[in-house]
Structures are given as structure tokens and as C-alpha cells.
Amino acid sequence: MSTGLDWSNYDEEQVRLMSEMCIVVDENDKPIGAESKKECHLMTKINEGLLHRAFSVFLFNSEGKLLLQQRADEKITFPGYFTNTCCSHPLAVQDEVEEADQIGARRAAQRKLDHELGVKAEQVPLDNFQFLTKIHYLAPSDGIWGEHEIDYIFIIKADVDLEPSPNEVKSVQYVTKAELQQMFETAGDIFMTPWFRLIAENFLYKWWDNLESLASVAEPNVIHRM
């Protein structure tokens, strides 16, 4: 990847993934182009207004516990941070730019659950992802990298087999609501990604209390500005 950045300090596979093309959108989530994952996550570009489409999956098992992952130390943004089950981006490819019923983002979510956690598609069918809402947020990671996304929020209830990729995921754990609240209160010891913290503080516990009636708390036509 020819850039002015010194990539020698970063993991080779994570650098390769930085060439993937994300969907660039306006503030109303209308696609207006495509840019590399690298460009979309550089703070210099974010500060110029570059905004891309993303998704976040919250997977609950049959006991009502939420699956968390700790991001691998090899990750370029927020390495070692705890976060929700899976967070990534639909790519600017035919299958993932389709918008009807969020099908492109659903396909991306299914793809990345396999890539990061080894969850096979048959355990997380596309129709089982329940779309809650969209969240627009901006969060620096360090002096170079950050996030500026319109994030599609999906909840899926499934018991799955896990085989995490060590290049993506450092650890996984299922938590109850009380256990997650305790993790957020453990200041300094546990780092949480900013989007996960925003979602937890503003939405997650209400959704958690309504796992059997998510349609009643969904806001599919709203973009929350955080």
C-alpha cells in the first residue's frame, strides 16, 4: 500500500485489510462514493468530513447473555479494547451495497461473524438479524486513526459455535447485563470501544430488556446523532 505512513509498525494482515473499499455516505446515509478503509479511518480525512457506513452486531445466546469480543492487539484501531460481538463495514461490492431491508449490511454482518469469530452462516441466517436503528458518531482512536460512521445496529439471538481468528480477536466472553454494567464501572482496568460505550449508555439495556419484543423498541427510520 503506497502511502506516506510507515506501515512497518502494523500487522501485515491488518494492513492488507486497509485496502478494502468502504461505502462513503452523506449525513443521511445516502451513498456518494467509495474510499479505502485506510482513508475512511484517517483522522485527517475524518476531520474533512469523510463518513462511511458500518454495522454493529449484538449476539445473545439462549440464556440472554451477550457475546463480547476483545479486539486483537494487531488491530490498527482500538487494539485490545472490548466491544460488542462484531463491528465492521459493508464493502463497496454488489452484494453489500444493496439497501432493501438492509440486506447489504446483513450480508456484511454474516461475512464478518465468520471472518472474526468463525460463526458459520447457517447459524446466523440473514433473516434472523433484527435491525434496530442507525447511529452516527465520531471517535478518535489515537493521533492518526479514528472512526466516523453511520452504524447499522443488529441484534441476533442464536447459540453459535466459536472459532475466533487470533488476528482479529484476543478473547471472547458471554456476559449478563449486570456483568456488563460492572465492566463499564471498572474504570482504568478495562477499555471499551467508544461506539460500544455510546450504544450501551443510550440504548442497549432497553433493548436487552425487550429481547422477545424488539420490534417494540426498534427505530428503523431514525439516525441517532451522537
C-alpha positions in Angstrom: 0.0 0.0 0.0 1.7 3.2 -1.2 1.1 5.9 1.4 3.1 8.3 3.4 2.5 6.2 6.5 5.2 3.9 7.9 3.3 0.6 7.9 6.2 -1.4 9.3 4.8 -1.0 12.8 1.5 -2.6 11.9 0.4 -6.2 11.4 0.7 -7.3 7.8 -2.8 -8.8 7.5 -4.4 -5.8 9.1 -2.6 -3.5 6.7 -3.9 -5.6 3.8 -7.4 -5.2 5.0 -7.0 -1.4 5.0 -7.2 -1.6 1.2 -10.8 -2.8 1.3 -13.3 -0.3 -0.1 -15.9 1.1 2.2 -19.2 2.8 1.3 -18.9 6.6 1.7 -22.2 8.2 2.6 -23.6 11.7 3.4 -25.2 12.5 6.8 -28.5 11.0 5.7 -26.8 7.7 4.8 -27.1 8.2 1.1 -24.1 6.5 -0.7 -22.0 9.1 -2.5 -18.9 7.1 -3.4 -16.3 4.6 -2.1 -13.0 5.0 -0.3 -10.4 2.6 1.2 -10.7 1.5 4.8 -7.5 3.4 5.3 -8.8 6.7 4.0 -12.0 6.3 6.0 -10.2 5.8 9.3 -7.5 8.6 9.0 -8.3 11.4 11.3 -7.1 13.9 8.6 -9.9 12.7 6.3 -12.4 12.4 9.1 -11.8 16.0 10.1 -12.6 16.9 6.5 -16.0 15.2 6.9 -15.4 11.7 5.4 -18.2 9.5 6.6 -18.7 5.8 5.9 -21.3 3.1 6.5 -20.8 0.5 9.2 -22.6 -2.1 11.3 -22.6 -3.5 14.8 -23.9 -6.9 15.8 -25.1 -7.8 19.3 -25.4 -11.6 19.6 -27.4 -13.0 22.5 -27.5 -16.7 23.4 -30.5 -18.6 24.6 -29.6 -17.7 28.2 -30.0 -14.0 27.3 -26.2 -13.4 27.6 -24.4 -11.0 25.3 -21.3 -12.2 23.4 -18.4 -9.7 23.7 -15.1 -9.8 22.0 -11.8 -8.2 22.9 -10.1 -6.8 19.8 -6.8 -8.3 18.9 -3.6 -6.4 19.7 -2.9 -6.5 15.9 -5.9 -4.3 15.2 -5.0 -0.8 13.9 -7.9 1.0 15.6 -8.7 0.4 19.2 -6.4 -2.7 19.7 -7.1 -4.7 22.8 -10.4 -2.9 23.5 -13.5 -4.8 24.5 -16.5 -4.3 22.3 -19.8 -5.8 21.1 -20.0 -9.2 19.3 -18.9 -7.9 15.8 -18.4 -4.4 14.3 -17.2 -3.8 10.8 -18.2 -2.3 7.4 -20.3 -3.3 4.4 -18.0 -3.1 1.4 -18.5 -1.3 -1.8 -19.3 -4.5 -3.7 -22.5 -5.5 -5.3 -23.8 -7.9 -2.6 -23.2 -5.4 0.2 -24.3 -2.1 -1.3 -27.9 -3.3 -1.7 -30.2 -1.4 0.6 -33.6 -3.1 0.6 -34.3 -4.5 4.1 -30.6 -3.6 5.0 -29.7 -6.7 3.0 -26.2 -5.5 2.1 -25.3 -4.7 5.8 -26.8 -8.1 6.8 -24.6 -9.9 4.3 -21.6 -8.0 5.6 -22.5 -8.9 9.2 -22.8 -12.6 8.4 -19.5 -12.4 6.5 -17.6 -10.8 9.3 -19.1 -13.0 12.1 -17.4 -15.9 10.2 -14.2 -14.0 9.5 -13.7 -12.7 13.0 -15.4 -15.4 15.2 -15.7 -18.4 13.0 -19.5 -18.4 13.2 -20.9 -20.1 10.1 -23.7 -18.6 8.1 -26.2 -21.3 8.8 -26.1 -20.4 12.5 -26.9 -16.8 11.8 -29.4 -16.7 8.9 -29.8 -13.2 7.2 -33.5 -13.1 8.2 -32.7 -13.6 11.8 -30.8 -10.3 12.2 -33.1 -7.8 13.7 -32.4 -4.2 12.6 -32.8 -1.7 15.5 -31.7 1.7 14.3 -28.7 3.7 12.9 -26.2 5.7 14.9 -23.9 8.5 13.6 -20.9 9.0 15.7 -17.2 10.2 15.5 -14.5 8.9 17.8 -10.7 9.3 17.6 -8.6 6.2 18.3 -5.2 7.9 18.5 -3.5 10.8 16.8 -3.7 9.1 13.4 -6.7 6.9 13.3 -10.4 7.1 14.3 -14.0 6.3 13.4 -16.7 8.4 11.7 -19.6 6.1 10.8 -23.3 5.7 10.3 -23.6 2.4 12.2 -26.4 -0.1 11.4 -27.4 -1.8 14.7 -28.4 -5.5 14.5 -29.4 -7.9 17.3 -29.4 -11.7 16.7 -30.4 -14.4 19.1 -28.5 -17.6 18.4 -26.4 -20.3 20.1 -23.3 -20.5 18.0 -20.0 -22.3 17.7 -17.0 -20.0 18.0 -13.6 -20.3 16.4 -12.1 -16.8 16.8 -9.4 -15.6 14.4 -6.4 -14.6 16.6 -5.5 -11.9 14.2 -8.9 -10.3 14.8 -10.0 -11.4 18.3 -7.9 -11.6 21.5 -10.7 -13.1 23.7 -14.4 -13.7 23.9 -16.9 -13.9 26.7 -20.6 -14.0 27.4 -22.0 -11.6 30.0 -25.2 -10.8 31.8 -26.5 -7.3 31.9 -25.2 -6.9 35.4 -21.8 -8.2 34.5 -21.5 -5.7 31.6 -22.6 -2.8 33.8 -19.8 -3.8 36.2 -17.3 -3.9 33.4 -18.2 -0.4 32.4 -17.7 0.7 36.0 -14.2 -0.8 36.2 -12.5 2.4 35.2 -8.9 2.1 34.0 -8.8 -1.7 34.0 -11.0 -2.5 31.0 -11.0 -0.4 27.8 -14.3 -0.3 25.8 -14.6 0.9 22.2 -16.4 4.3 22.0 -19.2 3.1 19.9 -19.9 0.2 22.3 -19.9 2.6 25.2 -22.3 5.1 23.4 -24.7 2.3 22.5 -24.6 0.8 26.0 -25.2 4.1 27.7 -28.0 5.2 25.5 -29.8 2.1 24.1 -28.5 -1.3 24.9 -30.1 -2.0 28.3 -33.6 -1.1 26.9 -33.1 -3.5 24.0 -31.8 -6.2 26.4 -35.0 -5.9 28.5 -37.1 -6.4 25.3 -35.3 -9.2 23.5 -38.6 -11.0 23.0 -40.3 -7.9 21.6 -37.5 -6.0 19.8 -39.9 -4.6 17.2 -41.5 -2.5 20.0 -38.2 -0.7 20.7 -36.8 -0.5 17.1 -36.4 2.8 15.4 -35.5 1.7 11.8 -36.1 5.1 10.2 -34.1 7.1 12.7 -30.4 8.1 12.5 -29.3 9.0 16.1 -26.6 11.7 16.1 -24.2 11.0 19.0 
